[in-house]
């Protein structure tokens, strides 16, 4: 299928699912029906062309599936064995067209369902990518380096848990919205991070994940333009994604921020991100995503690495530690502290983190320690820390980078 048609299907997925789930009141069955409609489109559109009203076409096919499910359990077995290849009639598509022309966006309701508190974080992420992001089970499995069958089971279990919890296709009660919104933003944040710095595998970047995270966060921002944290998350993603083209070399190896060719940064994304966070900070209640976006903006606005306003970044990390204290914030704060007050100050902060079980065994703690020890002139200590970090990371590009830093020290 042409890329343009694939993009169209992904954009239409939450819209079609919203219509079908509202019509039949069953998210779990509707999601299955929409996936089958997407498969039918993927098989038929390349030969027959994209229909005049693709959204209505998909709604019609998915609704037929839902009707079959209601009528007979045997139809379910037949659907699992054969691909639905019959195109809907023009009359049926016309009937669906009136309903799909409603200017109603179900993205937020879908996100709330996919981020149901009954689900584990990994299941929330997988279901969001499929039901709202429009990725296939195979694409999601490939992104997280697990077999397709494993991912299919994870998604199936997630939908069963939602059904068992008695959830219907409607927004959660008002008193649950703030907490559910927090989870939604966290899932989108995790999705972006996994795409921007893959936790395992041969590639550092997974553009399909960062692209979906940005697209979904844009959709959420359109629905909730007054939400400062939604705007902050979108700005953070844009400013971080702007550096993607400079983060790896021709062979896919990691290039750290200080060594990147800033001429390769995406100036348009930077301008949009800086403008968004600047306007948001002036009017919204301050939150962690806004502070992180402000940090990214300071980096983005420095024409050279040596021009970076590390004192401002340190202040922002100290503020972030108050708003959302966690060991990763302190780890980044240690780097900023070292850049402002010298490596010994940063190393002292790292000593506090070494006692935190959440980070003590993580490769990033040893990588930062190696960097600060190298800054301090302790090459033997840095060499040892680089080796430990390289052994503990599951990302091949990061491992190659850490090993190259260690090799450079041995030649001095």
Secondary structure, 3 states (H helix, E strand, C coil): CCHHHHHHHHHHHHHHHHHHHHHHCCHHHHHHHHHHHHHHHHHHHHHHCCCCCHHHHHHHHHHHHHHHHHHCHHHHHHHHHCCCCCCCCHHHHHHHHHHHCCCCCCHHHHHHHHCCCCCCHHHHHHHHHHHCCCCCHHHHHHHCCCCHHHHHHHHHHHHHHHHHCCCCCCCCCHHHHHHHHHHHHHHHHHHHHHHHCCCEECCCCCHHHHHHHHHHHHHHHHHCCCCHHHHHHHHHHHHHHCCHHHCECCCCCECCHHHCCHHHCCHHHHHHHHHHHHHHHHHCCCCHHHHHHHHHHHHHHCCCHHHCCHHHHHHHHHHHHHHCCCHHHHHHHHHHHHHHHCHHHHHHHHHHHCCCCCCCCCHHHHHHHHHHHHHHCCHHHHHHHHHHHHHHCEEHHHHHHHHHHHHHHHCC
